[in-house]
Amino acid sequence: MATRNRTEVMEFVLLGLSSWPEMQPVIFGIVLAMYLVALTGNVLLVIVAHSDSKLQTPMYFLLSQLSFIDIFLTTITVPQMLVHTLSVNRTISYNRRMIQLFFFMAVGSMEGHLLATMAYDRYVAICDPLKYSATVTNRLCLRITLTSWVVVSLNSLLYSVLVSRLTFCGNLVTHFFCDITLLLQLSCIRPVVNEMLIFTEGVAVVVSPFFFILASYVRIGIAITRMHSFAALHKALSTCSSHILVVVLLYGSVIRMYLRPSSSYNLDQDRQVAIFYTVVTPMLNPLIYSLRNQEVKGALKRLFRKPCISGNFQCSSQANKEWQHIS
């Protein structure tokens, strides 16, 4: 292996989404619009899930946690990318890079664990509905969520510490955030320990929730094939459809970003997939869970009617008609 020049790297340069200056304002406008939509949709879901008495159930607790993760995930990367898009200086300090790396890995891993918990919720609801209320409780979901946060935080801390011990022979990151795979490529020597952890402990933490989701849906599929009532079959499928779509969006992006063959690597495609993972998916998640969900739509109606009540005047009949039209 050829020797590379070693320098003390105090900051990294993020090259962003495009090297074409004329495209920067367009990229800025599109990404900003998607970020604001994602932020608004997920904040609204968190508010209604915690404030509406009819949504105080395990399913909506988990849904609010998913929205919180999406808010966190986009905020870790997108604001910095927007600033760099219209700025000549695209540097990020060493300490900020470590902080971003830690939170990005922890939050990204947590999303998979949360979707696995939601898959368990759906499994019990369909396969053992009579015991659902006693089995799946808010306390159980809270314990699973806290335990998952501890696991992914320790996992992310381990990677962050190991990366911090590397010596870098360059500081140009061909991305809009500090992705761990690109940082390892900047190491002066091959990071064997890091690579071993990625393919052992890392795969266990990240991929195990995916296999748990698959196992849950295999059991759900078996239960669905035994249903003789069309109404029960339709209810089961509608219960799972939103979750399945979110799982496909998440793991489709993760597989494309991290589990592809090295020979198929394409920088532009990789950055496009990263945008889809960090911006588009968090924007779509609240839409997927709210557009077909009458309980969420009803909670949003009640939320927006509250100012009318607190202001001691009645909402106009026209406003009520508009809400009915949306429904």
C-alpha positions, 0 to 999 in steps of 0.5 A: 500500500502506497504511503500517503502524506499525513497532516493534522486535519482540523476541519473538513471541506464538504463539497455538497450536492453539485459543483455547478455554481448555476445549480446552487440556487435551484438546489437551495430552493428545492431542498429548503421547500422539502425541509420545511414541509418535512418539519411542519408535517412531523411537528404537527404529528408530534403535537396531535399525538401528545395533545389529543386524548383520542390518540393516547395509544401505543401506535400513535406514541410510536408514530410520534417517536418516528416523527421526532426522529425524522425531525432530528434526522433532517435537522442534523444535515439539511440546515448545514447543507443549505448554508453551504449551498450558497456559501463559498466557505464549506468547511466543518470543524473537526469537533462539529464533524464528530458531533454530526457523525455521532447523532446521524448514526444514532438517529439513523439506527434508531429509526430501524429499531422503531420500525421494528417495534411498530411491526411488533405492534401490527403483529399483535394487533392482527395475529392476537387482537384479543390480547392486544390491549394487555400485551402492547401498552404505552409503558412497554413501548416506552421501555423498548424505545428507551432501551433502543436509544441506549443501544444505538447511542452506545453503538454510535459512540463506539464508532465515533471514538474509533473514527476520532483515533484515525489519522487523516491524509485529506479533508475533502468530503465528496458529500453534503455531510460527514458520512462514515464510509467517506471518512474511512476513505480519508484515513492514512492507513486502512481502518481494519478495526472499523471495517470489522465492526461495520460488518459484524457489530454494525450489521447486527445493530442495523440489520437485525431490526430489518429481519425482525420486521420481515419475520413479523410480516411473515407471521402477519401474512400467514394470519391474513391467508387464514382470514375468511372475512373480506372486511377483516382482510381489508382492515388488516391490509390497510393497517399494515400498508402505511408501515410497509411503505415506510419500511421500503422507503427507509431500507431501500435507501439504506441498502442503496447507500451502504450495502451496494458493491463497491464496483457500482459506486456512483458519486452523483447517485449516492448523493441523490439517494442520501437526499432521498433518505435525509429529506424526501423520506422524512417529508413523505412519512407524515403524509403516508400516515395521515392522508389515509388515517381518519383518526389523525385527520380528525385530531388535526381538525380538532387542533386547528379548531382550538384557537376558535374556542379559546378566542371565545368566538365560533368558527365560521360555517365556511371553515367547517365546510372547508374541513369537511371538503378536505375529509 
